[in-house]
Amino acid sequence: MTPWSTHVLRRTALAAASVTLASSVLAGCSGDEVDAGGPAPTGETSAPTPTPTPEPVVTNATINRVDGDLADGGRDRLRDRVLGAVDAWIDGAYGGSYPREDFSEAFASFTDAAAKRAVDDEDLMSNATLGDRLDAVLPVRRRLRIDVLGVDGRAVAVTAQVVLGLELSGEITRRDRIAGSLYLTYEKSGTAPGWRVFGYDISRKAV
């Protein structure tokens, strides 16, 4: 091949490359391409960011003090049984779906006499007077400290010190603090023997 032929081929190749590059640039600038800063193409939507679901607040329960004699092996069992009675009150009196008017299970873990008294104090001991004006109640704090009187290795009486924090929303929007003491005894009679609340000294206030 002569030098002249080689020169012609190089010029032809360069010209073809220039045409290809120009076509690519024009295609990139055509009206079919959406600008990166513009709206999303029709039919394409960005995935919504999911709203995180808050973790449920469980009652932090511990044996605080023991007066008298209580078997070491019975402490965890006692804590769990007292916790069950206290949680039954908390869930029945303040938990559940709102708006609601049925609070009949609020004092299922109370003795009959204590339950009657608590119904008279329903504005303090439950949300019964607020339930139809609330959309939701969110527990933000549940603490239980248990003081025990033990005799011959068995618990005969319990004082449960309770602190609750509740976020109320709906027609009423506020945070309530419910705190005080529940006094429990073990009932052997009835269809479901167990620890029962026989008295209480509870306060409730907006914070």
Residue pairs with C-beta under 8 A, 6 or more apart in sequence:
34 40
34 41
40 46
54 138
56 139
57 139
57 140
57 141
57 142
58 142
59 83
59 86
59 87
59 90
59 142
59 143
59 144
60 142
60 143
60 144
61 79
61 82
61 83
61 86
61 144
61 145
61 146
62 79
62 144
62 145
62 146
63 75
63 78
63 79
63 146
63 148
64 145
64 146
64 147
64 161
65 147
65 148
66 75
66 147
66 148
66 150
67 147
67 148
67 149
67 150
68 148
68 149
68 150
68 151
69 150
69 151
69 152
69 153
70 78
70 148
70 150
70 153
70 154
70 155
71 153
71 154
74 153
74 154
74 155
78 146
78 148
78 155
78 158
79 146
81 194
81 195
82 144
82 146
82 158
82 160
82 184
82 195
83 144
84 109
84 194
84 195
85 109
85 184
85 194
85 195
85 196
85 197
86 109
86 144
86 160
86 162
86 182
86 197
88 105
88 108
88 109
89 106
89 107
89 108
89 109
89 110
89 182
89 197
90 139
90 142
90 162
90 164
92 103
92 105
92 106
92 107
92 108
92 126
93 103
93 106
93 107
93 125
93 126
93 127
93 128
94 126
94 127
94 137
94 139
94 164
94 166
94 178
95 137
95 139
96 137
98 131
98 134
98 135
98 136
98 137
98 170
99 131
99 132
99 133
99 134
99 135
99 170
100 131
100 132
101 128
101 131
101 132
103 122
103 126
103 127
103 128
103 131
106 118
106 122
106 125
106 126
106 128
107 114
107 115
107 118
107 119
107 125
107 126
107 197
109 194
109 195
109 196
109 197
110 118
110 196
110 197
110 198
111 185
111 187
111 196
111 197
111 198
113 198
114 196
114 197
114 198
114 199
114 200
118 125
118 126
118 200
122 128
122 129
123 129
123 204
124 202
124 203
124 204
125 200
125 202
127 134
127 137
127 168
130 168
130 172
133 170
133 171
133 172
134 168
134 169
134 170
134 171
134 172
135 169
135 170
136 167
136 168
136 169
136 170
137 166
137 167
137 168
137 169
138 166
138 167
138 169
139 164
139 165
139 166
139 167
140 165
140 166
140 167
140 175
141 163
141 164
141 165
142 163
142 164
142 165
143 162
143 163
143 164
144 160
144 161
144 162
145 160
145 161
146 158
146 159
146 160
146 161
147 158
147 159
147 160
147 161
148 155
148 157
148 158
149 155
149 156
149 157
149 158
150 156
155 186
156 185
156 186
157 183
157 184
157 185
158 183
158 184
158 185
158 195
159 181
159 182
159 183
159 184
160 181
160 182
160 183
160 184
161 180
161 181
162 178
162 179
162 180
162 181
162 182
162 202
163 177
163 178
163 179
164 176
164 177
164 178
164 179
165 175
165 176
165 177
166 175
166 176
166 177
166 178
167 175
168 174
168 175
168 176
174 206
175 206
175 207
176 204
176 205
176 206
176 207
177 204
177 205
177 206
177 207
178 202
178 203
178 204
179 202
179 203
180 200
180 201
180 202
180 203
181 200
181 201
181 202
182 197
182 199
182 200
182 202
183 197
183 198
183 199
183 200
184 195
184 196
184 197
184 198
185 195
185 196
185 198
186 193
186 194
186 195
186 196
187 193
187 194
187 195
187 196
